[in-house]
């Protein structure tokens, strides 16, 4: 039981490049979400999904796309990277009826130069 | 807009001391309040609180929620150097369809335990 797996762990992009951050969970959780963590700002919600085929925007969605074709996977796409997207990205999943909170992946540290 | 305020933002104490971390919130359609511990990596789950006045305990850590006054506290007794971390408070709002629409986090309390 791996929990929530994020890849890659580190990435450096040039401004304007695109990339996909991968997130997979093996707990059969319906709910998945993406956060970014910046110094002094805490974690902020980017996008979330309450089940396969359903996604919605969080607090800071601009510049990011998501899709949810399966229960297990919830990739985050950066369409045209900007230095302001330099951050640590966390994926999380939860069972809303479980009472055990959200399980976070180990994070992806992204630097845009 | 949902809002979570944690205090203090940083705290330095000596091993063996007891600490109380505070979290106040404003949220539409409150569903739950969660506490996490973060040590330079992914946040790890501590507590999930949904009902007022019911204390949750895990070893030396305990937490309680007051839904009338909109705050929660996290207590750590007999602190150890391994308790040094950032403690995050988050609130979960109810989604219009009945589920959850994500977590709103506070900025965290950076706790340092000196030997």
Boltz contact constraints between the chains, C-beta under 6 A:
constraints:
  - contact:
      token1: [A, 33]
      token2: [B, 102]
      max_distance: 6.0
  - contact:
      token1: [A, 42]
      token2: [B, 105]
      max_distance: 6.0
  - contact:
      token1: [A, 42]
      token2: [B, 107]
      max_distance: 6.0
  - contact:
      token1: [A, 43]
      token2: [B, 105]
      max_distance: 6.0
  - contact:
      token1: [A, 45]
      token2: [B, 102]
      max_distance: 6.0
  - contact:
      token1: [A, 48]
      token2: [B, 102]
      max_distance: 6.0
  - contact:
      token1: [A, 50]
      token2: [B, 99]
      max_distance: 6.0
  - contact:
      token1: [A, 58]
      token2: [B, 102]
      max_distance: 6.0
  - contact:
      token1: [A, 96]
      token2: [B, 99]
      max_distance: 6.0
  - contact:
      token1: [A, 96]
      token2: [B, 100]
      max_distance: 6.0
  - contact:
      token1: [A, 99]
      token2: [B, 48]
      max_distance: 6.0
  - contact:
      token1: [A, 101]
      token2: [B, 34]
      max_distance: 6.0
  - contact:
      token1: [A, 101]
      token2: [B, 45]
      max_distance: 6.0
  - contact:
      token1: [A, 101]
      token2: [B, 48]
      max_distance: 6.0
  - contact:
      token1: [A, 104]
      token2: [B, 42]
      max_distance: 6.0
  - contact:
      token1: [A, 104]
      token2: [B, 43]
      max_distance: 6.0
  - contact:
      token1: [A, 106]
      token2: [B, 42]
      max_distance: 6.0
  - contact:
      token1: [A, 107]
      token2: [B, 42]
      max_distance: 6.0
